[in-house]
Amino acid sequence: MSQKEIEFAVFCVENIADYLKMNAQDIYQLLGVKSRLLFDYIVPSYEPLHTQSKEYIINEIVDMMKQKELI
C-alpha cells in the first residue's frame, strides 16, 4: 500500500465513524477484519474514489456495509 492509499483508508475509517457515530476502531474492525472491504474494495478503488466528494465516498461505503449486513 502506498502512503496515499493508507491516508485515504484512514480518511474513510474516520469519516465513516463520525457519520455513524461509532468508534473508529470499531469501524476498522468491520471494514478491515470482519468484511475485508477496506483491503478488497476501498484501497484498490483509491484512484476513482479519492476524486469524489466526501459525502459520495461515505455513502458508497455505508451502502456496501449495509449490503453486507455490517450495520
Long-range contacts (C-beta under 8 A, 24 or more apart in sequence): 1-43, 4-46, 4-50, 5-43, 5-46, 8-42, 8-43, 8-46, 8-49, 8-50, 9-38, 9-42, 9-43, 12-38, 12-42, 12-57, 12-58, 12-61, 13-38, 15-54, 15-57, 15-58, 16-58, 16-61, 16-62, 16-65, 19-58, 19-62, 20-62, 20-71, 30-65, 30-70, 30-71, 31-61, 31-65, 31-70, 34-70, 35-65, 35-68, 35-70, 37-61, 37-64, 37-65, 37-68, 37-70
